[in-house]
Amino acid sequence: MGVCVVTDSTVRFPPNMPPDLPVTIVPLHIKMGAQTYLDNGELDEQMFFDLYRRSGERVRVLPPTVDEFYQVYSALHQTTGEILSIHLPSKLGQTIEHARRAANMLLGQCKIQVIDAETTSLGLGILVEAAARAATTGEHIDDIVRYIRGIVPQIYIVFFAENLDDLKHADGIGEAQALLGTMLGIKPLFTLESGEIIPIEKVRRRSEAVEKLIEFVTEFDAINQVAIIKNSDAPTEETTYIAEQLRDEFPGIEVPVMAYGPVLMSYIGPAALGVVVYEDTSLEV
């Protein structure tokens, strides 16, 4: 067997991804109060958000353990000598660190490359799909790694939170700033850049934030994929409006609505709305 691809449960795959690609998903752990859940479908997005709203507990996301990664790698090693493991940013937790420690435990037995995707959700899914497709054609692992690292800078995530209070536990957002933002009714816009959540702008009305998302996407000359991310995959008036505006700008493009899941929710809150863009640089002149 050729290269096997491993990722984590923060991944969200493109809607048209073939179901038989060689991908193994290692689940993270979701801790809410005294209860811990495995992020493997035990709670779907709607169940998770309903539970979160009812409990009011802060959500903590725990990475897969080193042993959990080791067990996955060891099992795959029975059929392959090369594993490519692609995960959410190191700045958003210890998943990458644990994967690398587990890979080192098989050093000399199996070639395992661990890549920091610097993105998550659909952005991670785009990278994983590209790697898995390359693996099925028999590409060498080093060539796949170079290919994936070339795609990483072409993926962008921009979102806005309902208020700064939703982000007060995230890195770089102090409680005083969060309180002030909530009092002023600010809707902060953020981007995920080089694996770090970075503030880029603040607006006062949600409608302004929606327009900023549209403006961001339409600044691209060519787009390979785009999707709207929110706390469920159910369309709303906002998502329908965004999709219509983007289809007017890029005729024929699909604009799916995708749930961002509990891990990203722990950073951006339960009422965030955003877009993921995969830029098609091959079409640039």
C-alpha positions in Angstrom: 0.0 0.0 0.0 1.2 3.6 -0.7 1.1 6.6 1.6 -1.7 6.7 4.2 -3.1 10.0 5.2 -4.1 10.8 8.8 -5.9 13.9 10.1 -7.9 15.0 13.1 -11.6 15.5 13.8 -11.6 19.3 13.2 -11.5 18.5 9.5 -14.5 19.2 7.3 -14.3 17.7 3.8 -15.4 19.3 0.5 -18.9 18.1 -0.4 -17.8 16.3 -3.5 -14.8 14.4 -2.0 -14.8 10.7 -3.0 -15.7 8.6 0.1 -13.1 5.9 -0.6 -9.9 8.1 -0.3 -7.4 6.6 2.2 -7.9 8.9 5.2 -7.9 8.1 8.9 -9.4 10.6 11.4 -8.1 10.7 15.0 -10.7 12.3 17.2 -10.1 15.1 19.7 -11.8 15.2 23.1 -14.4 17.8 24.1 -14.6 18.6 27.8 -17.7 20.5 29.0 -17.9 20.8 32.8 -17.2 17.4 34.3 -18.2 15.5 31.1 -15.8 14.6 28.3 -17.0 13.5 24.8 -15.1 12.0 22.0 -15.3 14.1 18.8 -16.2 11.2 16.6 -19.8 11.9 15.9 -20.9 11.0 19.5 -22.3 14.5 19.5 -23.3 16.1 16.2 -23.0 19.8 15.8 -26.6 20.6 16.7 -26.6 18.4 19.8 -23.3 19.9 20.9 -24.5 23.5 20.5 -27.8 22.7 22.3 -25.9 21.2 25.2 -23.5 24.1 25.3 -26.3 26.7 25.5 -28.1 24.8 28.2 -25.1 24.1 30.4 -23.3 27.5 30.0 -20.1 25.6 30.7 -16.9 26.7 29.1 -15.8 24.2 26.4 -12.2 22.8 26.6 -10.8 20.9 23.6 -8.2 18.3 24.5 -5.9 16.8 21.8 -5.7 13.1 21.0 -3.1 11.6 23.4 0.3 10.5 22.2 -0.8 6.9 22.8 -3.9 7.4 20.6 -1.7 8.6 17.8 0.8 5.8 18.3 -2.0 3.2 18.1 -3.3 4.7 14.8 0.2 4.9 13.3 1.1 1.4 14.4 -2.1 -0.1 12.9 -1.5 1.7 9.6 2.2 0.6 9.7 0.9 -3.0 9.2 0.0 -2.1 5.6 2.3 0.8 4.8 5.8 2.2 5.4 4.8 5.9 4.8 2.2 8.0 6.7 1.4 11.7 6.2 -0.3 13.2 9.2 -1.9 16.7 8.7 -3.5 18.6 11.6 -4.9 21.8 12.9 -2.5 24.6 13.8 0.0 24.1 16.6 -1.1 27.5 17.9 -4.6 26.1 18.5 -3.5 23.2 20.8 -1.2 20.3 21.3 -2.4 18.0 18.6 0.6 18.5 16.4 3.0 18.1 19.3 1.3 14.8 20.3 1.4 13.5 16.7 5.1 14.3 16.4 5.9 12.5 19.7 4.0 9.4 18.5 5.8 9.6 15.2 9.2 9.6 16.9 8.2 6.4 18.7 8.2 4.7 15.3 11.4 6.3 14.1 13.3 3.9 11.9 10.3 1.6 11.5 7.9 3.8 9.6 8.4 7.1 7.7 5.9 9.5 9.3 5.7 13.1 8.2 3.6 15.5 10.4 2.4 18.7 8.8 1.0 21.8 10.5 -1.9 22.7 8.2 -2.0 26.3 9.6 -5.8 26.0 9.1 -8.7 23.9 10.1 -12.3 23.0 9.2 -12.8 23.0 5.4 -9.3 24.5 5.0 -7.9 21.3 6.6 -10.2 19.2 4.5 -8.9 20.7 1.3 -5.3 19.8 2.2 -6.2 16.3 3.3 -8.2 15.6 0.2 -5.4 16.8 -2.0 -2.9 14.6 -0.1 -5.1 11.6 -0.3 -5.7 12.0 -4.0 -2.0 12.3 -4.6 -1.4 9.2 -2.5 -3.8 7.1 -4.6 -1.8 7.9 -7.7 1.4 6.5 -6.1 3.2 9.7 -5.5 6.2 9.6 -3.1 5.5 11.0 0.4 8.2 13.7 0.0 6.5 14.9 -3.3 3.1 15.0 -1.5 4.5 17.0 1.3 6.0 19.6 -1.1 2.6 19.7 -2.9 0.6 20.2 0.3 2.9 22.9 1.7 2.4 24.8 -1.6 -1.3 24.8 -1.1 -1.3 26.0 2.5 -0.7 29.7 1.6 -3.6 29.6 -0.8 -6.3 28.8 1.9 -7.9 31.7 3.8 -10.4 31.8 6.7 -12.2 35.0 7.7 -15.0 35.2 10.2 -16.7 37.4 12.7 -17.9 36.7 16.2 -21.2 37.9 17.6 -19.2 39.9 20.2 -15.8 40.0 21.8 -17.1 38.2 24.9 -17.2 35.0 22.8 -13.5 35.3 22.3 -12.3 36.4 25.7 -10.7 33.0 26.4 -8.9 32.9 23.1 -5.2 33.9 22.8 -4.7 37.7 22.3 -8.2 38.7 23.6 -8.1 40.0 27.1 -11.2 40.0 29.4 -11.1 43.8 29.7 -11.1 44.2 25.9 -13.9 41.6 25.6 -16.1 43.4 28.1 -15.6 46.7 26.4 -16.4 45.2 23.0 -19.6 43.6 24.4 -20.7 47.0 25.9 -20.1 48.8 22.6 -21.9 46.1 20.6 -18.8 45.5 18.4 -18.7 42.6 15.9 -15.0 41.7 15.5 -13.6 40.3 12.3 -10.7 37.8 12.5 -8.6 35.8 10.1 -6.7 32.5 10.6 -3.2 33.4 9.4 -0.2 31.2 9.8 -2.2 29.1 12.2 -3.1 32.0 14.5 -6.4 33.9 15.1 -5.6 37.5 14.3 -8.1 40.5 14.5 -8.4 42.5 11.3 -11.4 44.8 11.8 -14.3 45.8 14.0 -17.8 46.8 12.9 -20.9 47.7 14.9 -23.7 45.9 13.0 -24.0 42.3 11.9 -25.1 43.4 8.5 -21.8 45.3 8.1 -19.9 42.2 9.1 -21.7 40.1 6.5 -20.8 42.7 3.8 -17.2 42.5 4.9 -17.2 38.7 4.3 -18.5 39.2 0.8 -16.0 42.0 0.1 -13.2 39.8 1.3 -14.1 36.9 -1.1 -14.8 39.1 -4.1 -11.3 40.6 -3.9 -9.9 37.3 -5.3 -9.4 37.1 -9.1 -10.0 33.3 -9.2 -11.3 30.8 -6.6 -11.0 27.1 -6.6 -13.4 26.5 -3.7 -15.4 28.7 -1.3 -17.7 27.8 1.6 -19.6 29.5 4.4 -19.0 28.3 7.9 -21.4 28.6 10.8 -22.6 26.6 13.8 -24.7 24.3 11.7 -25.1 23.4 8.0 -28.7 24.8 7.9 -29.0 27.8 5.5 -30.2 31.1 6.8 -31.2 34.4 5.2 -27.6 35.6 5.8 -26.0 32.6 4.2 -28.4 32.7 1.3 -27.6 36.3 0.7 -23.8 35.7 0.9 -24.1 32.8 -1.5 -26.1 34.8 -4.0 -23.7 37.6 -4.0 -20.7 35.3 -4.5 -22.4 33.4 -7.3 -23.1 36.7 -9.1 -19.4 37.5 -8.8 -18.1 34.0 -9.7 -20.8 32.4 -12.0 -21.1 28.7 -11.6 -19.3 28.4 -8.3 -20.8 26.3 -5.5 -21.1 27.9 -2.1 -22.0 25.3 0.5 -22.8 26.0 4.1 -20.8 23.9 6.5 -20.8 23.6 10.3 -17.6 24.6 12.0 -17.9 22.2 14.9 -17.0 22.3 18.6 -13.3 22.8 18.3 -13.4 26.0 16.3 -16.4 27.0 18.4 -14.2 27.0 21.5 -12.2 29.8 19.9 -14.7 31.8 18.0 -18.0 31.3 19.9 -21.3 29.7 19.1 -22.7 32.5 16.9 -19.8 33.1 14.5 -20.1 33.3 10.7 -17.3 33.1 8.2 -15.9 32.1 4.8 -13.2 29.7 3.7 -11.5 30.4 0.4 -9.1 28.2 -1.6 -7.5 30.5 -4.1 -6.7 29.1 -7.6 -3.4 30.7 -8.4 -3.0 28.5 -11.5 -5.6 30.8 -13.2 -3.7 34.0 -12.4 -2.1 35.8 -15.3 
